[in-house]
Amino acid sequence: MSQAIPTAQFSKLEQGKVACFFNETLITDFSADMLSPSYWQQKEAVTGSAQGRGTTWFVAYSDNNSIQHDWVLRHYYRGGLMGKINKDSYWFSGLESTRAACEFALLRHMQTLQLPAPEPIAYRVVQHGLSYKADLLSSRIQQAQDLVAILSVKALVDDVWRRIGATIKRFHHHGIYHHDLNSHNILLDDKEQVFLIDFDRGELRTNPVNTSWKQANMARLQRSFLKELNKLEKFYFTEQNWQTLMKGYNRSN
C-alpha cells in the first residue's frame, strides 16, 4: 500500500462532459484515460483482476523517480434488481454528490485519521445527459487477501479475530459508516494487519445520539459470515470466532 502523503496536492481536470479529480503529487502526467482499463492494457501495466459486480483491475504505475505504485481501478456498478436493469448509470445532481466524489472524499478523510484503508488516487465522472458513469483509482493493499479467501483455506487464531473487531471499532469511533461491511471487504496482509476496503456509499456520521448504524454494520457483517458458511464447502468460521471478534470490538475505544 502506498503511504499517505501529508502534503499531497489535488487537482481537478474538466474536458467537456468528463470531470476528474486526482492526486497530482503522485501523478504528474495525469490524463482521464488513466481511469480506463484499456489505458493500462495498452501499456501492459495490468497486474491482475478480480470479479465482483464487474471486473476490478490491478495496475502498476511508475512515477518520475521510477518508483512503482500498485493501484486498483474500479468502475461503479449498481447491485441488486436495479443493477439488472441499469448496470452503471446514476442520476447526476452535481459532481460533488456523485458516488466517486463521495468515496474519494471519505478516503481522503480516513487518510488524515491514519485509518487502515486505501489511499485515494483519482476519480472520473462522465456525464451522459442527466446521468453519469464513474470510475475510481485507489491504492492496492499489498500482499493481502479478503477474509473469505483466507477462511476458505484455514482458521484464524483468536488474536486475529480480536484485532478485526478492534479495527472496525476504530472506524466506528471516528464516525465512518461502511455501507457494505462484509467478509469480502475486510483484508489481512501477510503480517495479518487488518484493512477495510470498498467505501462506496460510505458516510461520515458524527451524531453522538444516533449510533444504531454501528450495530446494523456489525449485524450485516455477521450475516455475511453466515452466508459464506452456508454457501462454501469449507469455511472456517464459528460462533466462537464471532464472539471473539465482538470482544475485540467492545474492548476498544
C-alpha positions as CSV (number, residue, x, y, z in Angstrom):
1,M,0.0,0.0,0.0
2,S,1.4,3.4,-0.9
3,Q,1.8,5.7,2.0
4,A,-0.4,8.7,2.6
5,I,1.4,11.9,1.7
6,P,0.6,14.7,4.2
7,T,1.5,17.4,1.6
8,A,-0.4,15.8,-1.3
9,Q,-1.9,18.3,-3.8
10,F,-5.2,17.5,-5.6
11,S,-6.3,18.9,-8.9
12,K,-9.4,18.9,-11.0
13,L,-9.5,18.3,-14.7
14,E,-12.5,19.0,-16.9
15,Q,-12.9,18.1,-20.6
16,G,-16.4,18.6,-21.9
17,K,-18.6,16.1,-20.1
18,V,-15.7,14.5,-18.4
19,A,-14.6,15.6,-14.9
20,C,-11.6,14.2,-13.0
21,F,-10.0,14.8,-9.6
22,F,-6.6,13.4,-8.9
23,N,-3.6,13.4,-6.6
24,E,-1.0,15.5,-8.6
25,T,1.7,14.7,-6.1
26,L,1.5,11.1,-7.2
27,I,0.6,11.5,-10.8
28,T,2.4,14.3,-12.7
29,D,1.3,13.0,-16.2
30,F,-2.4,12.5,-15.4
31,S,-4.9,12.0,-18.1
32,A,-8.6,11.0,-17.9
33,D,-7.7,7.8,-19.9
34,M,-6.0,6.5,-16.7
35,L,-9.5,5.7,-15.5
36,S,-10.0,3.2,-18.3
37,P,-8.7,-0.4,-18.3
38,S,-7.7,0.0,-22.0
39,Y,-5.1,2.6,-21.0
40,W,-3.3,0.2,-18.7
41,Q,-3.8,-2.8,-21.1
42,Q,-2.0,-0.9,-23.9
43,K,0.9,-0.1,-21.5
44,E,1.0,-3.8,-20.4
45,A,0.6,-2.5,-16.9
46,V,-2.3,-4.7,-15.7
47,T,-1.0,-6.9,-12.9
48,G,-4.2,-8.8,-12.2
49,S,-8.0,-8.6,-11.9
50,A,-10.9,-9.7,-9.6
51,Q,-14.5,-10.4,-10.4
52,G,-17.4,-8.9,-8.4
53,R,-20.3,-6.9,-9.9
54,G,-17.8,-6.1,-12.6
55,T,-14.1,-6.5,-13.2
56,T,-11.7,-4.8,-10.8
57,W,-8.3,-4.2,-12.3
58,F,-5.0,-4.1,-10.6
59,V,-2.5,-1.8,-12.3
60,A,1.1,-0.7,-11.9
61,Y,2.2,3.0,-12.3
62,S,5.8,4.2,-12.4
63,D,6.4,7.8,-11.3
64,N,9.2,10.2,-12.4
65,N,11.5,8.6,-9.9
66,S,10.8,5.1,-11.4
67,I,9.0,4.1,-8.2
68,Q,6.2,1.6,-8.8
69,H,2.8,2.2,-7.3
70,D,0.2,-0.6,-7.3
71,W,-3.3,0.6,-7.7
72,V,-6.9,-0.6,-8.0
73,L,-9.2,0.6,-10.8
74,R,-12.9,0.1,-10.2
75,H,-15.9,1.1,-12.2
76,Y,-19.1,1.8,-10.3
77,Y,-21.8,-0.7,-10.9
78,R,-25.3,-1.0,-9.4
79,G,-26.3,-4.0,-7.4
80,G,-29.5,-5.9,-6.8
81,L,-32.5,-5.8,-9.0
82,M,-31.7,-2.3,-10.3
83,G,-28.4,-3.5,-11.5
84,K,-30.1,-5.9,-13.8
85,I,-32.0,-3.0,-15.4
86,N,-29.4,-0.3,-15.3
87,K,-25.9,-1.6,-14.5
88,D,-23.8,1.5,-14.2
89,S,-25.7,4.8,-14.8
90,Y,-26.6,7.1,-11.9
91,W,-28.7,10.3,-11.7
92,F,-26.4,13.4,-12.0
93,S,-27.2,16.1,-9.4
94,G,-23.7,17.7,-9.2
95,L,-20.1,16.5,-9.3
96,E,-19.7,16.6,-5.5
97,S,-22.6,14.2,-4.9
98,T,-21.5,11.5,-7.3
99,R,-20.6,8.1,-5.9
100,A,-17.0,8.6,-7.0
101,A,-16.5,12.0,-5.5
102,C,-18.1,11.0,-2.2
103,E,-16.0,7.9,-1.8
104,F,-12.9,9.8,-2.8
105,A,-13.6,12.5,-0.2
106,L,-14.2,9.8,2.5
107,L,-11.0,8.0,1.7
108,R,-9.1,11.3,1.9
109,H,-10.6,11.9,5.3
110,M,-9.7,8.5,6.5
111,Q,-6.1,9.0,5.4
112,T,-5.9,12.1,7.7
113,L,-7.0,9.8,10.5
114,Q,-4.4,7.2,9.6
115,L,-7.1,4.5,9.3
116,P,-6.2,1.3,7.5
117,A,-8.0,1.9,4.3
118,P,-6.9,2.5,0.6
119,E,-5.4,5.8,-0.4
120,P,-7.4,7.7,-3.0
121,I,-5.6,8.4,-6.2
122,A,-8.1,9.7,-8.8
123,Y,-11.7,9.5,-10.0
124,R,-13.5,10.2,-13.2
125,V,-17.1,11.1,-13.8
126,V,-18.6,11.1,-17.3
127,Q,-21.9,12.7,-17.9
128,H,-24.5,11.3,-20.3
129,G,-27.4,13.7,-20.4
130,L,-29.0,13.7,-17.0
131,S,-27.0,10.7,-15.8
132,Y,-23.3,9.8,-15.2
133,K,-20.9,6.9,-15.1
134,A,-17.9,6.8,-12.8
135,D,-14.5,5.2,-12.0
136,L,-12.1,5.3,-9.1
137,L,-8.4,4.7,-8.7
138,S,-7.1,3.8,-5.2
139,S,-4.0,2.2,-3.7
140,R,-3.8,-1.5,-3.5
141,I,-3.2,-3.2,-0.1
142,Q,0.0,-5.2,-0.7
143,Q,0.2,-8.9,-0.1
144,A,-3.4,-9.0,1.1
145,Q,-6.4,-11.3,0.8
146,D,-10.0,-10.9,1.9
147,L,-11.4,-12.9,4.8
148,V,-13.5,-15.2,2.5
149,A,-10.4,-16.3,0.6
150,I,-8.4,-16.9,3.8
151,L,-11.2,-18.6,5.8
152,S,-11.8,-21.0,2.8
153,V,-8.3,-22.4,3.5
154,K,-7.6,-22.0,7.2
155,A,-8.9,-20.9,10.6
156,L,-7.7,-17.7,12.2
157,V,-6.4,-17.5,15.8
158,D,-8.3,-15.6,18.5
159,D,-5.8,-12.7,18.4
160,V,-6.6,-12.0,14.8
161,W,-10.3,-12.1,15.4
162,R,-9.9,-9.6,18.2
163,R,-7.9,-7.3,16.0
164,I,-10.5,-7.5,13.3
165,G,-13.1,-6.3,15.8
166,A,-10.8,-3.6,17.2
167,T,-10.1,-2.3,13.7
168,I,-13.8,-2.0,12.9
169,K,-14.3,-0.2,16.2
170,R,-11.6,2.4,15.2
171,F,-13.6,3.3,12.1
172,H,-16.8,3.5,14.0
173,H,-15.2,5.6,16.7
174,H,-14.4,8.2,14.0
175,G,-17.9,8.1,12.6
176,I,-17.0,6.1,9.5
177,Y,-20.0,4.2,8.2
178,H,-19.3,1.4,5.8
179,H,-22.4,0.8,3.7
180,D,-21.4,-2.8,2.8
181,L,-19.4,-4.2,5.6
182,N,-18.9,-7.8,4.8
183,S,-16.3,-10.6,4.9
184,H,-15.1,-9.7,1.3
185,N,-14.3,-6.1,2.3
186,I,-12.0,-7.0,5.2
187,L,-8.4,-7.8,4.2
188,L,-5.5,-9.3,6.0
189,D,-2.0,-8.7,4.7
190,D,1.0,-11.1,5.0
191,K,1.6,-9.7,8.5
192,E,-2.1,-10.2,9.4
193,Q,-2.7,-6.5,9.6
194,V,-6.4,-5.6,9.1
195,F,-7.7,-3.3,6.4
196,L,-11.2,-2.3,5.3
197,I,-11.9,-1.6,1.6
198,D,-14.7,-0.5,-0.7
199,F,-16.4,2.5,0.8
200,D,-18.9,3.1,-1.9
201,R,-21.9,4.8,-0.3
202,G,-20.0,5.1,2.9
203,E,-20.6,8.2,5.1
204,L,-19.1,10.2,7.9
205,R,-21.6,10.1,10.8
206,T,-20.7,12.2,13.8
207,N,-24.1,12.5,15.5
208,P,-23.3,11.2,19.1
209,V,-27.0,10.4,19.8
210,N,-27.8,8.1,16.8
211,T,-25.4,5.1,17.0
212,S,-27.8,2.4,15.8
213,W,-25.9,2.3,12.4
214,K,-22.9,0.8,14.2
215,Q,-25.0,-2.2,15.5
216,A,-26.5,-2.5,12.0
217,N,-23.0,-2.6,10.5
218,M,-22.0,-5.4,12.8
219,A,-25.2,-7.4,12.1
220,R,-24.6,-7.1,8.4
221,L,-21.0,-8.4,8.9
222,Q,-22.3,-11.4,10.9
223,R,-24.8,-12.2,8.2
224,S,-22.1,-12.2,5.6
225,F,-20.0,-14.7,7.5
226,L,-23.1,-17.0,7.9
227,K,-23.9,-16.6,4.2
228,E,-20.4,-17.8,3.3
229,L,-20.6,-20.6,5.9
230,N,-23.8,-21.9,4.3
231,K,-22.5,-21.5,0.7
232,L,-19.0,-22.8,0.8
233,E,-17.9,-26.4,1.3
234,K,-15.1,-25.3,3.6
235,F,-15.3,-22.1,5.6
236,Y,-13.5,-21.8,8.9
237,F,-15.9,-19.7,10.9
238,T,-17.7,-20.5,14.2
239,E,-19.9,-18.7,16.6
240,Q,-16.9,-18.6,19.0
241,N,-15.0,-16.7,16.3
242,W,-17.8,-14.1,16.1
243,Q,-17.8,-13.7,19.9
244,T,-14.1,-13.2,19.9
245,L,-14.4,-10.6,17.2
246,M,-17.0,-8.8,19.2
247,K,-14.8,-8.9,22.3
248,G,-12.1,-7.0,20.3
249,Y,-14.8,-4.6,19.1
250,N,-16.3,-3.9,22.6
251,R,-12.9,-3.6,24.4
252,S,-11.6,-0.9,22.0
253,N,-12.1,2.8,22.4
